[in-house]
Amino acid sequence: MKSEYSPYIAIQVQDYEKAMKFYQEVLGMEITEIKGNDTYMKKGIMNFVFENGGKAGTVFFEFKVDDVQKARKELEANGCTVTQEYSDNNMMISDPFGMNFHIWQDGAEL
């Protein structure tokens, strides 16, 4: 499966307003962009995207793939499970070792 790593580590948070205040004021992160329920932040060379909602504290990596359905078949054949399907070309995956990650292809609504 060909994939390209996203430059972000994604984190789902509850109590969004308090979380954003904490990450800015206490940890010194800088907001770089806000898109819908996602707030993109940066601290040094690290990039984060905080998602409003979901299971609090869930951390996941993101991968862009050429074909989500092909990647899904390969991942499922290797013990992965689809945990959330946003669309045919945008979904969350859990690997057999407990790591979560998001896969999408160009044109997917993120």
C-alpha positions in Angstrom: 0.0 0.0 0.0 1.5 3.3 -1.1 0.9 6.1 1.5 2.1 9.5 2.3 2.4 10.6 6.0 0.5 13.7 6.9 2.5 16.3 8.7 0.0 16.3 11.6 -0.6 14.3 14.8 -4.3 14.4 15.3 -6.0 14.5 18.8 -9.7 14.4 19.7 -10.7 16.6 22.6 -13.7 17.2 24.7 -14.4 20.6 26.3 -13.0 22.2 23.2 -12.9 25.8 24.3 -11.0 25.0 27.5 -8.7 22.7 25.6 -7.8 25.3 23.0 -7.1 27.9 25.8 -4.9 25.3 27.6 -2.8 24.4 24.5 -2.3 28.1 23.6 -1.8 29.7 27.0 -0.1 26.9 28.9 1.8 24.9 26.3 2.4 27.9 24.0 1.0 26.4 20.8 0.1 28.7 17.9 -3.1 28.4 15.9 -2.3 28.2 12.2 -5.8 27.4 10.8 -9.3 26.6 11.8 -11.5 24.4 9.5 -14.9 23.3 10.7 -14.4 21.2 13.9 -10.6 21.1 13.5 -8.0 23.5 14.9 -4.5 23.3 13.4 -1.7 24.3 15.8 2.0 24.4 15.7 4.7 24.2 18.4 8.3 24.3 17.1 8.5 21.8 14.3 5.6 19.8 15.4 2.1 20.1 13.8 -1.1 19.1 15.5 -4.8 19.1 14.6 -7.3 19.1 17.5 -10.7 17.7 16.6 -13.7 18.9 18.5 -15.4 15.8 19.7 -14.9 12.1 19.3 -13.4 10.0 22.1 -11.4 12.4 24.3 -7.7 11.8 24.3 -7.7 9.6 21.1 -4.4 10.3 19.3 -3.9 9.2 15.7 -1.7 9.5 12.7 -2.9 10.5 9.2 -2.0 8.9 5.9 -2.9 10.0 2.4 -3.3 7.0 0.1 -3.9 6.7 -3.7 -7.0 4.5 -3.3 -8.8 4.2 0.1 -10.9 1.2 -0.9 -7.8 -0.7 -2.1 -5.9 0.3 1.1 -8.9 -0.8 3.2 -8.8 -4.3 1.7 -5.1 -4.6 2.3 -5.3 -3.3 5.9 -8.3 -5.5 6.8 -6.5 -8.6 5.3 -3.7 -7.8 7.7 -5.8 -7.6 10.9 -6.9 -3.9 10.8 -10.5 -2.8 11.5 -12.4 0.2 10.1 -13.6 2.1 13.2 -15.4 5.0 11.5 -16.2 5.6 7.9 -16.8 9.2 6.9 -17.1 8.5 3.2 -15.9 6.0 0.6 -12.6 7.8 0.5 -12.1 8.9 4.2 -12.0 6.6 7.2 -10.5 5.8 10.6 -8.6 2.5 11.1 -7.4 0.6 14.1 -4.5 -1.7 13.7 -4.1 -5.1 15.5 -1.8 -3.5 18.0 -4.2 -0.7 19.2 -2.9 2.2 17.1 -5.5 4.3 15.4 -5.0 6.2 12.1 -6.9 8.1 9.5 -6.6 7.3 5.8 -8.0 9.4 3.0 -7.4 10.1 -0.7 -7.3 13.3 -2.7 -10.7 14.8 -3.1 -11.9 13.5 0.3 -13.8 16.0 2.5 -11.7 16.2 5.7 
